[in-house]
Amino acid sequence: MYVPKRFVPAEDAVRDLLTHHGASDLITVTEQGLLATLLPFEYDPDAGEHGALIGHMARANNQWEVPALGEAMVIVRGPEAYITPTWYATKQEHHRVVPTWNYMIAHVYGQLVVHDDPSWIEAQIRRLTDRHEAGYDEPWSVDQAPPKFIERQLRAVVGVELAISRIEAKFKLSQNQPMENVDGVIAGLEARGQSDDVVLAAAVRANNPHTPGV
């Protein structure tokens, strides 16, 4: 990944992205070519030397059966958004500005391990479900479904684990802009208020190189 020095994130920020991301792309290079599946993963920082991403996929999806040639990769994305140059104060001065895209992303590499074990898969699904149900007034739990139904569901999936070997991350959050332009981006994102805008505005603020201590 091409990562200019200004866009290199702190390690704790990368861990936070892995912990709180939604679904990510699992990509493997195989003798059949490139294979990819969008999957919700859970980050386990205590697994192995560098942690792991754990998830599950449909048994009918043949990606888990086709051996990966070398490392697999999971692309983890954070909030992203189009940045219009009209938010830049310097546009009014010289008009030497162009649009861009702000984003947070990590390419996570490692050995792909398949877990065809109902107990492992059930524990992973419970952990994943509990995380995403936590914000509801009446969170759903696996225990609410009939046991026989859950058994059938578990037989229909396999567990996958990416044992992390390395991570390449990039947080492109207007760090290359002067202070007045960064302020304009934050204000513009907050005012637009679409999808990831408010979250991204907070990330731009947190990574503002003009703020003491950043």
DRENPA-3360 file (N, C-alpha, C; in nm, 2 decimals, always signed):
BEGIN
1 = MYVPKRFV = +0.08/-0.12/+0.00/+0.00/+0.00/+0.00/+0.09/+0.12/+0.00 ~ +0.05/+0.22/-0.08/+0.12/+0.35/-0.08/+0.07/+0.43/+0.03 ~ +0.16/+0.46/+0.13/+0.13/+0.54/+0.25/+0.23/+0.65/+0.27 ~ +0.19/+0.78/+0.22/+0.28/+0.89/+0.25/+0.29/+0.91/+0.41 ~ +0.40/+0.96/+0.45/+0.43/+0.97/+0.59/+0.32/+1.04/+0.67 ~ +0.26/+1.14/+0.61/+0.16/+1.22/+0.68/+0.03/+1.13/+0.71 ~ +0.02/+1.03/+0.64/-0.11/+0.94/+0.65/-0.08/+0.81/+0.73 ~ +0.03/+0.80/+0.79/+0.06/+0.68/+0.87/-0.01/+0.69/+1.01;
9 = PAEDAVRD = -0.10/+0.60/+1.04/-0.17/+0.62/+1.17/-0.10/+0.56/+1.28 ~ -0.13/+0.60/+1.40/-0.08/+0.54/+1.52/-0.12/+0.40/+1.54 ~ -0.05/+0.31/+1.61/-0.08/+0.17/+1.63/-0.21/+0.16/+1.70 ~ -0.23/+0.24/+1.80/-0.36/+0.23/+1.88/-0.48/+0.26/+1.80 ~ -0.46/+0.36/+1.70/-0.57/+0.39/+1.61/-0.61/+0.28/+1.52 ~ -0.50/+0.21/+1.47/-0.53/+0.09/+1.39/-0.60/-0.02/+1.46 ~ -0.56/-0.04/+1.59/-0.62/-0.14/+1.67/-0.77/-0.11/+1.69 ~ -0.80/+0.02/+1.71/-0.94/+0.07/+1.73/-1.02/+0.04/+1.60;
17 = LLTHHGAS = -0.96/+0.07/+1.48/-1.03/+0.04/+1.36/-1.06/-0.11/+1.35 ~ -0.97/-0.20/+1.38/-0.99/-0.34/+1.37/-1.10/-0.38/+1.47 ~ -1.10/-0.32/+1.58/-1.19/-0.36/+1.69/-1.34/-0.32/+1.65 ~ -1.35/-0.21/+1.59/-1.49/-0.15/+1.57/-1.54/-0.15/+1.43 ~ -1.46/-0.22/+1.33/-1.51/-0.21/+1.20/-1.63/-0.30/+1.18 ~ -1.70/-0.29/+1.06/-1.81/-0.38/+1.03/-1.77/-0.50/+0.95 ~ -1.81/-0.51/+0.83/-1.77/-0.62/+0.74/-1.65/-0.58/+0.66 ~ -1.57/-0.68/+0.62/-1.45/-0.66/+0.55/-1.43/-0.76/+0.44;
25 = DLITVTEQ = -1.35/-0.73/+0.34/-1.33/-0.82/+0.23/-1.21/-0.92/+0.26 ~ -1.24/-1.05/+0.25/-1.14/-1.15/+0.26/-1.10/-1.19/+0.12 ~ -0.97/-1.17/+0.09/-0.92/-1.20/-0.04/-0.81/-1.30/-0.04 ~ -0.82/-1.40/-0.13/-0.72/-1.51/-0.14/-0.68/-1.52/-0.28 ~ -0.55/-1.55/-0.30/-0.49/-1.58/-0.43/-0.49/-1.73/-0.44 ~ -0.55/-1.79/-0.54/-0.56/-1.93/-0.56/-0.52/-1.98/-0.70 ~ -0.51/-2.11/-0.72/-0.49/-2.16/-0.85/-0.61/-2.13/-0.95 ~ -0.72/-2.10/-0.89/-0.84/-2.06/-0.97/-0.85/-1.91/-0.99;
33 = GLLATLLP = -0.75/-1.84/-0.94/-0.75/-1.69/-0.95/-0.78/-1.63/-0.82 ~ -0.82/-1.50/-0.82/-0.85/-1.43/-0.70/-0.99/-1.46/-0.65 ~ -1.01/-1.49/-0.52/-1.14/-1.51/-0.46/-1.16/-1.41/-0.35 ~ -1.28/-1.36/-0.34/-1.31/-1.26/-0.24/-1.45/-1.28/-0.18 ~ -1.46/-1.25/-0.05/-1.59/-1.26/+0.02/-1.60/-1.15/+0.12 ~ -1.72/-1.08/+0.12/-1.74/-0.98/+0.23/-1.79/-1.05/+0.35 ~ -1.72/-1.04/+0.47/-1.75/-1.10/+0.59/-1.74/-1.01/+0.71 ~ -1.83/-1.03/+0.81/-1.81/-0.96/+0.94/-1.71/-1.03/+1.02;
41 = FEYDPDAG = -1.61/-0.96/+1.06/-1.50/-1.02/+1.14/-1.50/-0.97/+1.28 ~ -1.44/-1.04/+1.38/-1.41/-1.00/+1.51/-1.26/-1.00/+1.52 ~ -1.21/-0.89/+1.58/-1.06/-0.88/+1.61/-1.03/-0.94/+1.74 ~ -0.94/-1.03/+1.75/-0.89/-1.09/+1.87/-0.74/-1.06/+1.89 ~ -0.71/-0.95/+1.97/-0.57/-0.91/+1.98/-0.48/-1.00/+2.05 ~ -0.54/-1.10/+2.12/-0.46/-1.19/+2.21/-0.43/-1.32/+2.14 ~ -0.48/-1.34/+2.01/-0.45/-1.46/+1.94/-0.32/-1.46/+1.87 ~ -0.23/-1.55/+1.90/-0.10/-1.55/+1.83/-0.01/-1.43/+1.86;
49 = EHGALIGH = +0.09/-1.40/+1.78/+0.18/-1.30/+1.80/+0.13/-1.16/+1.77 ~ +0.04/-1.15/+1.67/-0.01/-1.02/+1.62/-0.16/-1.01/+1.62 ~ -0.23/-1.11/+1.68/-0.37/-1.11/+1.68/-0.43/-1.18/+1.57 ~ -0.56/-1.18/+1.56/-0.63/-1.25/+1.45/-0.77/-1.19/+1.42 ~ -0.81/-1.21/+1.30/-0.95/-1.17/+1.26/-1.03/-1.30/+1.25 ~ -1.14/-1.31/+1.32/-1.21/-1.44/+1.31/-1.35/-1.41/+1.26 ~ -1.40/-1.51/+1.18/-1.54/-1.50/+1.13/-1.59/-1.63/+1.08 ~ -1.69/-1.63/+0.99/-1.74/-1.75/+0.94/-1.80/-1.72/+0.80;
57 = MARANNQW = -1.81/-1.82/+0.72/-1.87/-1.81/+0.59/-1.96/-1.93/+0.56 ~ -2.04/-1.92/+0.46/-2.13/-2.02/+0.41/-2.05/-2.14/+0.37 ~ -2.09/-2.26/+0.41/-2.02/-2.38/+0.37/-2.02/-2.40/+0.22 ~ -2.13/-2.35/+0.16/-2.14/-2.36/+0.01/-2.05/-2.27/-0.06 ~ -1.99/-2.17/+0.01/-1.89/-2.08/-0.05/-1.76/-2.15/-0.07 ~ -1.71/-2.18/-0.19/-1.59/-2.27/-0.20/-1.46/-2.20/-0.17 ~ -1.46/-2.07/-0.13/-1.34/-2.00/-0.10/-1.26/-2.07/+0.01 ~ -1.33/-2.12/+0.11/-1.26/-2.18/+0.22/-1.20/-2.31/+0.19;
65 = EVPALGEA = -1.25/-2.38/+0.08/-1.19/-2.51/+0.04/-1.08/-2.49/-0.06 ~ -1.06/-2.38/-0.13/-0.96/-2.36/-0.23/-0.83/-2.31/-0.16 ~ -0.72/-2.39/-0.16/-0.60/-2.34/-0.09/-0.55/-2.21/-0.13 ~ -0.52/-2.12/-0.03/-0.46/-1.99/-0.07/-0.31/-2.01/-0.10 ~ -0.27/-1.94/-0.20/-0.13/-1.94/-0.24/-0.06/-1.83/-0.16 ~ +0.01/-1.86/-0.05/+0.07/-1.76/+0.03/-0.03/-1.70/+0.13 ~ +0.00/-1.57/+0.16/-0.09/-1.51/+0.26/-0.22/-1.47/+0.20 ~ -0.32/-1.47/+0.29/-0.45/-1.41/+0.26/-0.45/-1.26/+0.30;
73 = MVIVRGPE = -0.55/-1.19/+0.26/-0.56/-1.05/+0.30/-0.70/-1.01/+0.33 ~ -0.72/-0.93/+0.44/-0.85/-0.88/+0.47/-0.84/-0.73/+0.46 ~ -0.93/-0.67/+0.38/-0.93/-0.52/+0.37/-1.03/-0.46/+0.46 ~ -0.99/-0.40/+0.57/-1.07/-0.34/+0.67/-1.09/-0.19/+0.64 ~ -1.21/-0.15/+0.63/-1.24/-0.01/+0.60/-1.31/+0.06/+0.71 ~ -1.27/+0.19/+0.73/-1.33/+0.27/+0.83/-1.42/+0.37/+0.75 ~ -1.46/+0.48/+0.81/-1.55/+0.58/+0.74/-1.47/+0.64/+0.63 ~ -1.54/+0.68/+0.52/-1.49/+0.75/+0.41/-1.59/+0.84/+0.35;
81 = AYITPTWY = -1.53/+0.94/+0.27/-1.62/+1.04/+0.22/-1.55/+1.13/+0.11 ~ -1.63/+1.18/+0.02/-1.58/+1.27/-0.08/-1.56/+1.41/-0.01 ~ -1.45/+1.47/-0.05/-1.41/+1.60/+0.01/-1.42/+1.71/-0.10 ~ -1.51/+1.80/-0.10/-1.52/+1.90/-0.20/-1.42/+2.02/-0.17 ~ -1.36/+2.07/-0.28/-1.27/+2.18/-0.26/-1.34/+2.31/-0.21 ~ -1.47/+2.31/-0.22/-1.54/+2.43/-0.17/-1.53/+2.45/-0.02 ~ -1.49/+2.34/+0.05/-1.47/+2.35/+0.19/-1.34/+2.42/+0.23 ~ -1.25/+2.43/+0.13/-1.11/+2.48/+0.16/-1.11/+2.64/+0.16;
89 = ATKQEHHR = -1.06/+2.69/+0.27/-1.05/+2.84/+0.27/-0.96/+2.89/+0.16 ~ -0.86/+2.81/+0.13/-0.76/+2.86/+0.03/-0.82/+2.87/-0.11 ~ -0.94/+2.81/-0.13/-1.00/+2.82/-0.26/-1.03/+2.96/-0.29 ~ -1.07/+3.04/-0.19/-1.10/+3.18/-0.21/-0.98/+3.26/-0.24 ~ -0.86/+3.21/-0.21/-0.74/+3.29/-0.22/-0.68/+3.27/-0.36 ~ -0.67/+3.14/-0.41/-0.60/+3.12/-0.53/-0.66/+3.01/-0.62 ~ -0.76/+2.94/-0.57/-0.83/+2.84/-0.65/-0.74/+2.72/-0.70 ~ -0.62/+2.71/-0.64/-0.54/+2.59/-0.67/-0.57/+2.48/-0.58;
97 = VVPTWNYM = -0.69/+2.42/-0.59/-0.75/+2.32/-0.51/-0.82/+2.22/-0.60 ~ -0.83/+2.09/-0.55/-0.90/+1.99/-0.62/-0.97/+1.90/-0.52 ~ -1.07/+1.83/-0.57/-1.14/+1.73/-0.48/-1.05/+1.62/-0.44 ~ -1.09/+1.55/-0.33/-1.02/+1.43/-0.29/-1.11/+1.34/-0.22 ~ -1.06/+1.23/-0.16/-1.14/+1.13/-0.09/-1.07/+1.11/+0.04 ~ -1.13/+1.12/+0.15/-1.08/+1.09/+0.28/-1.12/+0.95/+0.33 ~ -1.04/+0.88/+0.39/-1.07/+0.74/+0.43/-0.98/+0.69/+0.53 ~ -1.02/+0.58/+0.59/-0.94/+0.50/+0.69/-0.94/+0.36/+0.64;
105 = IAHVYGQL = -0.82/+0.30/+0.63/-0.82/+0.16/+0.57/-0.70/+0.08/+0.63 ~ -0.71/-0.05/+0.64/-0.60/-0.13/+0.68/-0.61/-0.26/+0.59 ~ -0.49/-0.29/+0.54/-0.47/-0.42/+0.47/-0.41/-0.51/+0.57 ~ -0.48/-0.62/+0.61/-0.44/-0.71/+0.71/-0.40/-0.84/+0.64 ~ -0.27/-0.88/+0.66/-0.22/-1.00/+0.60/-0.20/-1.12/+0.70 ~ -0.21/-1.24/+0.65/-0.18/-1.35/+0.74/-0.22/-1.48/+0.68 ~ -0.20/-1.59/+0.76/-0.23/-1.72/+0.72/-0.38/-1.75/+0.75 ~ -0.45/-1.80/+0.64/-0.59/-1.83/+0.66/-0.61/-1.97/+0.72;
113 = VVHDDPSW = -0.68/-1.98/+0.83/-0.71/-2.11/+0.90/-0.86/-2.13/+0.90 ~ -0.89/-2.25/+0.86/-1.04/-2.29/+0.85/-1.07/-2.37/+0.98 ~ -1.18/-2.34/+1.04/-1.23/-2.41/+1.16/-1.36/-2.48/+1.13 ~ -1.36/-2.61/+1.10/-1.48/-2.69/+1.07/-1.52/-2.76/+1.20 ~ -1.55/-2.68/+1.30/-1.58/-2.72/+1.44/-1.70/-2.65/+1.49 ~ -1.81/-2.71/+1.51/-1.93/-2.64/+1.55/-1.91/-2.56/+1.68 ~ -1.83/-2.61/+1.78/-1.81/-2.54/+1.90/-1.74/-2.41/+1.88 ~ -1.63/-2.41/+1.80/-1.56/-2.29/+1.76/-1.65/-2.19/+1.69;
121 = IEAQIRRL = -1.72/-2.24/+1.60/-1.81/-2.16/+1.52/-1.92/-2.09/+1.60 ~ -1.98/-2.17/+1.69/-2.08/-2.12/+1.78/-2.03/-2.01/+1.87 ~ -1.91/-2.03/+1.93/-1.85/-1.93/+2.01/-1.82/-1.80/+1.93 ~ -1.78/-1.81/+1.81/-1.75/-1.70/+1.72/-1.88/-1.62/+1.69 ~ -1.98/-1.69/+1.66/-2.11/-1.63/+1.62/-2.17/-1.56/+1.75 ~ -2.16/-1.62/+1.86/-2.21/-1.56/+1.98/-2.14/-1.43/+2.01 ~ -2.00/-1.43/+2.00/-1.93/-1.31/+2.02/-1.96/-1.20/+1.92 ~ -1.97/-1.24/+1.80/-2.01/-1.14/+1.69/-2.15/-1.08/+1.71;
129 = TDRHEAGY = -2.24/-1.17/+1.74/-2.38/-1.13/+1.77/-2.39/-1.04/+1.89 ~ -2.33/-1.07/+2.00/-2.33/-0.99/+2.12/-2.28/-0.85/+2.09 ~ -2.17/-0.85/+2.01/-2.11/-0.71/+1.99/-2.21/-0.63/+1.91 ~ -2.28/-0.68/+1.81/-2.36/-0.60/+1.72/-2.50/-0.58/+1.78 ~ -2.54/-0.66/+1.88/-2.67/-0.64/+1.94/-2.66/-0.55/+2.06 ~ -2.54/-0.52/+2.11/-2.52/-0.45/+2.23/-2.60/-0.32/+2.24 ~ -2.62/-0.25/+2.13/-2.68/-0.12/+2.13/-2.83/-0.12/+2.13 ~ -2.89/-0.24/+2.13/-3.04/-0.24/+2.12/-3.10/-0.25/+2.26;
137 = DEPWSVDQ = -3.22/-0.20/+2.27/-3.29/-0.20/+2.40/-3.32/-0.35/+2.44 ~ -3.36/-0.43/+2.34/-3.39/-0.57/+2.37/-3.30/-0.66/+2.28 ~ -3.17/-0.67/+2.31/-3.08/-0.74/+2.22/-3.11/-0.89/+2.20 ~ -3.10/-0.93/+2.07/-3.12/-1.07/+2.04/-3.00/-1.15/+2.08 ~ -3.03/-1.28/+2.12/-2.92/-1.37/+2.16/-2.95/-1.50/+2.09 ~ -2.84/-1.57/+2.07/-2.84/-1.70/+2.01/-2.94/-1.80/+2.09 ~ -2.94/-1.78/+2.22/-3.02/-1.86/+2.31/-3.17/-1.85/+2.29 ~ -3.21/-1.74/+2.22/-3.35/-1.72/+2.19/-3.41/-1.81/+2.08;
145 = APPKFIER = -3.32/-1.87/+2.00/-3.36/-1.95/+1.89/-3.36/-2.10/+1.94 ~ -3.44/-2.18/+1.88/-3.45/-2.32/+1.92/-3.31/-2.39/+1.89 ~ -3.27/-2.47/+1.99/-3.14/-2.54/+1.98/-3.12/-2.62/+1.85 ~ -3.22/-2.69/+1.81/-3.21/-2.77/+1.68/-3.19/-2.68/+1.56 ~ -3.26/-2.57/+1.56/-3.25/-2.47/+1.45/-3.10/-2.42/+1.45 ~ -3.05/-2.39/+1.56/-2.91/-2.34/+1.57/-2.81/-2.45/+1.52 ~ -2.84/-2.57/+1.56/-2.75/-2.68/+1.51/-2.75/-2.69/+1.36 ~ -2.86/-2.67/+1.30/-2.87/-2.68/+1.15/-2.79/-2.56/+1.09;
153 = QLRAVVGV = -2.81/-2.44/+1.15/-2.74/-2.32/+1.10/-2.59/-2.34/+1.11 ~ -2.54/-2.40/+1.22/-2.40/-2.41/+1.24/-2.34/-2.51/+1.14 ~ -2.42/-2.61/+1.10/-2.37/-2.71/+1.00/-2.36/-2.64/+0.86 ~ -2.42/-2.53/+0.84/-2.42/-2.46/+0.71/-2.31/-2.36/+0.69 ~ -2.23/-2.35/+0.80/-2.12/-2.25/+0.79/-1.99/-2.32/+0.84 ~ -1.88/-2.25/+0.80/-1.74/-2.29/+0.85/-1.68/-2.17/+0.91 ~ -1.59/-2.19/+1.01/-1.52/-2.08/+1.07/-1.39/-2.05/+0.99 ~ -1.36/-1.92/+0.99/-1.23/-1.88/+0.92/-1.16/-1.78/+1.02;
161 = ELAISRIE = -1.03/-1.80/+1.02/-0.94/-1.71/+1.10/-0.82/-1.67/+1.03 ~ -0.80/-1.54/+1.02/-0.68/-1.48/+0.96/-0.58/-1.46/+1.08 ~ -0.48/-1.54/+1.09/-0.37/-1.53/+1.19/-0.28/-1.42/+1.13 ~ -0.29/-1.30/+1.19/-0.22/-1.18/+1.14/-0.07/-1.19/+1.14 ~ -0.01/-1.16/+1.03/+0.14/-1.15/+1.02/+0.19/-1.01/+1.01 ~ +0.11/-0.92/+0.94/+0.15/-0.78/+0.93/+0.02/-0.70/+0.89 ~ +0.03/-0.57/+0.91/-0.07/-0.48/+0.88/-0.02/-0.36/+0.81 ~ -0.08/-0.32/+0.70/-0.04/-0.19/+0.64/-0.17/-0.10/+0.65;
169 = AKFKLSQN = -0.16/+0.01/+0.71/-0.27/+0.10/+0.73/-0.25/+0.24/+0.68 ~ -0.36/+0.30/+0.64/-0.35/+0.44/+0.59/-0.47/+0.52/+0.64 ~ -0.45/+0.63/+0.71/-0.56/+0.72/+0.74/-0.54/+0.85/+0.67 ~ -0.61/+0.87/+0.56/-0.60/+0.99/+0.48/-0.71/+1.08/+0.52 ~ -0.67/+1.18/+0.61/-0.77/+1.26/+0.68/-0.74/+1.41/+0.67 ~ -0.69/+1.46/+0.55/-0.66/+1.60/+0.53/-0.54/+1.65/+0.61 ~ -0.45/+1.55/+0.65/-0.33/+1.60/+0.72/-0.24/+1.68/+0.64 ~ -0.25/+1.67/+0.51/-0.17/+1.75/+0.42/-0.22/+1.89/+0.38;
177 = QPMENVDG = -0.33/+1.93/+0.45/-0.39/+2.06/+0.43/-0.35/+2.16/+0.54 ~ -0.35/+2.29/+0.50/-0.32/+2.39/+0.61/-0.44/+2.39/+0.71 ~ -0.42/+2.45/+0.82/-0.51/+2.45/+0.93/-0.65/+2.50/+0.89 ~ -0.66/+2.61/+0.81/-0.79/+2.66/+0.77/-0.87/+2.57/+0.68 ~ -0.80/+2.49/+0.60/-0.86/+2.39/+0.52/-0.91/+2.27/+0.60 ~ -0.83/+2.23/+0.70/-0.87/+2.12/+0.78/-1.00/+2.16/+0.86 ~ -1.00/+2.28/+0.91/-1.12/+2.33/+0.98/-1.24/+2.33/+0.89 ~ -1.22/+2.37/+0.76/-1.33/+2.37/+0.67/-1.38/+2.23/+0.63;
185 = VIAGLEAR = -1.29/+2.13/+0.63/-1.33/+1.99/+0.60/-1.42/+1.94/+0.72 ~ -1.38/+1.97/+0.84/-1.45/+1.92/+0.96/-1.59/+1.99/+0.96 ~ -1.60/+2.12/+0.94/-1.73/+2.19/+0.94/-1.81/+2.14/+0.82 ~ -1.75/+2.11/+0.70/-1.83/+2.07/+0.59/-1.89/+1.93/+0.61 ~ -1.81/+1.84/+0.66/-1.86/+1.70/+0.69/-1.97/+1.70/+0.79 ~ -1.95/+1.78/+0.90/-2.06/+1.79/+1.00/-2.18/+1.85/+0.95 ~ -2.17/+1.95/+0.86/-2.29/+2.01/+0.81/-2.36/+1.92/+0.71 ~ -2.29/+1.84/+0.63/-2.35/+1.76/+0.53/-2.42/+1.64/+0.59;
193 = GQSDDVVL = -2.35/+1.58/+0.70/-2.42/+1.48/+0.78/-2.46/+1.35/+0.71 ~ -2.40/+1.31/+0.60/-2.44/+1.19/+0.54/-2.36/+1.07/+0.60 ~ -2.42/+0.96/+0.60/-2.36/+0.83/+0.63/-2.24/+0.84/+0.73 ~ -2.12/+0.83/+0.68/-2.00/+0.83/+0.76/-1.95/+0.97/+0.80 ~ -2.02/+1.08/+0.75/-1.96/+1.21/+0.76/-1.93/+1.25/+0.90 ~ -2.02/+1.23/+1.00/-2.00/+1.28/+1.13/-1.88/+1.20/+1.20 ~ -1.88/+1.07/+1.17/-1.77/+0.99/+1.23/-1.64/+1.03/+1.17 ~ -1.64/+1.05/+1.03/-1.52/+1.09/+0.97/-1.47/+1.23/+1.01;
201 = AAAVRANN = -1.56/+1.32/+1.04/-1.53/+1.45/+1.09/-1.45/+1.44/+1.22 ~ -1.50/+1.35/+1.31/-1.43/+1.33/+1.43/-1.29/+1.28/+1.41 ~ -1.28/+1.19/+1.31/-1.14/+1.13/+1.29/-1.05/+1.24/+1.23 ~ -1.10/+1.33/+1.14/-1.02/+1.44/+1.09/-0.97/+1.53/+1.21 ~ -1.07/+1.55/+1.30/-1.03/+1.64/+1.41/-0.93/+1.57/+1.50 ~ -0.94/+1.44/+1.52/-0.85/+1.37/+1.61/-0.71/+1.36/+1.55 ~ -0.70/+1.36/+1.42/-0.57/+1.35/+1.35/-0.52/+1.48/+1.29 ~ -0.58/+1.59/+1.33/-0.54/+1.72/+1.29/-0.40/+1.75/+1.33;
209 = PHTPGV = -0.31/+1.76/+1.23/-0.17/+1.78/+1.26/-0.14/+1.92/+1.32 ~ -0.24/+2.01/+1.31/-0.22/+2.15/+1.36/-0.26/+2.16/+1.51 ~ -0.32/+2.05/+1.56/-0.36/+2.05/+1.70/-0.24/+2.00/+1.79 ~ -0.20/+2.08/+1.89/-0.09/+2.04/+1.97/-0.10/+1.90/+2.03 ~ +0.00/+1.82/+2.02/+0.00/+1.68/+2.07/-0.04/+1.58/+1.97 ~ -0.09/+1.62/+1.85/-0.13/+1.52/+1.74/-0.01/+1.49/+1.66;
% end
